[in-house]
Amino acid sequence: MAILFCLAITALAAYMVRRAVVVWRDPREARNEADGWGKLGTHGAWAVTRGIVPLAGVFVCVALMTLSSVGAEAWGAGRGPLETAGAVFLAVMLVCWLVLLSIAVLNRPRFVVPPYLRHRRRL
């Protein structure tokens, strides 16, 4: 069961990375992505769309934490390093959340915002 959960979380992370790449490359996809986050309101949906890169980073960190946790349970010998890796992924995930919040409020740092969305704070 844990393997299926890991596969599901990893697939979700891969999907979010793919969406981040598509939104970064194609301005027309930004509107579709914002529509998908419509329950957050207009400004919230565009804030998440501008911060799609750190959001994908959050999903990747969750997937890596899940894999390291399952790995730590499965292999007793490597438990210490895998738990340490999980803690590092947790710290990186928290940094990604802070960057996403910074993008939503201040539109900074601009290098992680898609180029065509950098000049606007609100759409």
C-alpha positions in Angstrom: 0.0 0.0 0.0 2.8 2.4 0.8 4.3 1.8 -2.7 1.0 2.8 -4.3 0.9 5.9 -2.2 4.5 6.8 -3.2 3.7 6.2 -6.8 0.6 8.5 -6.5 2.5 11.3 -4.8 5.4 11.0 -7.3 2.9 11.1 -10.2 1.3 14.2 -8.8 4.8 15.8 -8.4 5.6 14.9 -12.0 2.3 16.4 -13.2 3.0 19.7 -11.3 6.5 19.9 -12.8 5.1 19.4 -16.2 2.5 22.1 -15.6 5.2 24.5 -14.5 7.2 23.8 -17.6 4.2 24.3 -19.8 3.1 27.5 -18.1 6.7 28.8 -18.3 6.9 28.2 -22.0 3.4 29.1 -23.2 1.6 32.3 -22.1 -1.7 30.9 -23.3 -1.4 28.1 -20.8 -1.2 30.6 -17.9 -4.9 31.5 -18.3 -5.8 27.8 -18.2 -3.7 27.3 -15.1 -5.3 30.3 -13.4 -8.7 29.0 -14.3 -7.8 25.7 -12.7 -7.0 27.5 -9.4 -10.2 29.6 -9.7 -11.5 28.6 -6.2 -8.8 30.8 -4.7 -10.4 33.8 -6.3 -9.0 35.9 -9.2 -6.0 37.3 -7.4 -5.2 34.0 -5.6 -5.4 32.0 -8.8 -3.0 34.4 -10.6 -0.7 34.4 -7.6 -0.4 30.6 -7.7 0.1 30.8 -11.5 2.9 33.3 -11.1 4.4 31.0 -8.4 3.9 27.8 -10.2 7.7 27.0 -10.0 8.0 27.0 -6.2 4.6 25.2 -6.0 6.0 22.4 -8.2 9.0 22.4 -5.9 6.7 21.9 -2.9 5.1 18.8 -4.6 8.6 17.4 -5.5 9.7 17.8 -1.9 6.6 16.1 -0.6 7.2 13.2 -3.0 10.9 13.0 -2.0 9.9 13.1 1.7 7.4 10.3 1.1 10.0 8.2 -0.7 12.6 8.7 2.0 10.1 7.9 4.8 9.0 4.7 3.1 12.7 3.9 2.3 13.6 4.4 6.0 10.9 2.0 7.1 11.8 -0.6 4.4 15.6 -0.5 4.9 16.7 -0.5 8.6 20.4 0.0 7.8 19.9 3.2 5.9 17.3 4.7 8.3 19.5 7.5 9.6 20.6 9.0 6.3 17.0 8.6 4.9 15.5 10.4 7.8 18.1 13.2 7.5 17.2 13.5 3.8 13.5 13.7 4.7 14.4 16.6 7.1 16.3 18.4 4.4 13.4 18.0 2.0 11.1 19.4 4.7 13.3 22.5 5.0 13.4 23.0 1.3 9.6 22.6 1.1 9.2 25.3 3.7 11.6 27.6 1.7 9.4 26.9 -1.4 6.3 27.9 0.6 8.0 31.2 1.7 9.0 31.9 -1.9 5.5 31.3 -3.1 4.1 33.6 -0.4 6.7 36.2 -1.5 5.6 35.9 -5.1 2.0 36.2 -4.2 2.4 39.3 -2.0 5.5 41.1 -3.5 6.0 39.4 -6.9 9.6 38.8 -5.8 12.0 37.0 -6.6 11.2 37.6 -10.2 13.6 35.0 -11.6 11.2 32.2 -10.6 8.1 34.0 -12.1 7.4 33.2 -15.8 8.9 36.0 -17.9 5.6 37.2 -19.4 4.1 37.5 -15.8 7.0 39.4 -14.2 5.8 42.9 -15.1 2.4 42.5 -13.4 1.4 41.9 -9.8 -2.3 41.7 -10.5 -4.0 40.4 -13.6 
